[in-house]
């Protein structure tokens, strides 16, 4: 079983006692760009277009605010179509 969280400090100690392996995943600029690009490509396959300006602005915001993969996905689904 895999447990993922961004609020590790709030996990109950009984749960923590049963965790055998913990890993921290850091996202750098290259990983964020790849995730963002994947979502843009997915939308393009569905016939939706966001335009180059929107894509670059979104990638800049993702980097500036240190977005994780979930936040990138959620941001993609709320961006206005161009």
N, C-alpha and C positions, 0 to 999 in steps of 0.2 A: 504494500500500500504506500502511496506517495501522499505526503501532506505538504502543501505549499502555503506560505503565508508571508505577509509583509508586516505582521504585528507579532513577531516572535515573543516579545516581552510579555504578551498577554495570554500566552498558552499556559494552561493549568500544569502544575508541577507533576501531577500524576501522568499526564500525557508525555511530558518531557522525559520522565523516567523510562518510558517505553520506546523512545527514539534511539535507534542503533547507529544511525549515520546522518549527520547533518551537513548540508552543503549550502554555501552562499553563492548566489549567482550574480555577478556584476555585469552590467551592460555598458559597453563603451560606445563611442559614436558609430563605429562600423556596424555593430550589432543592431543598434537602433535604426540606422539607415536601411539595413537589410529587412528588418521586420516591417518598417514603413513601406518600403518598395514592394514587398510581398502583398500587403493589403491593397496598395494602389493597383497592382497587376490583377488581383482578384476582382476588384470592382470593374476594371476595364474589360475583363473577360465577360462580365455580366452586362456590358454595354453602357456602363456609366463612366463619365469623365469628370475629373476635377480640375483639369488644366494645370499647366506647369507652374504657374505662380502659386496656386494653392498648395501644390505638392511641396515646393521649396519652403514656403512659409510654415507649413506643418512640420517639416523636418527641422527647421530652425527652432520652432517652439519645443519640439520633443527634446532636442539637445539642451536648450536653455533651462528647461524645467525638469530635466532628468526623468523623463517619462519611462515607465516600465512597459513591457509588452502588452499588458491588459489595457493600460491607459492609451497606448497607441491605437489598439483595436477600437476602443470606445470612441476615441477622437475621430477615427476614420468614419465611423458610422454616423457621426453628427455633423460632419463638414457639409456645407452647402454645395450643391452641384453647380458646375459652371457650364 
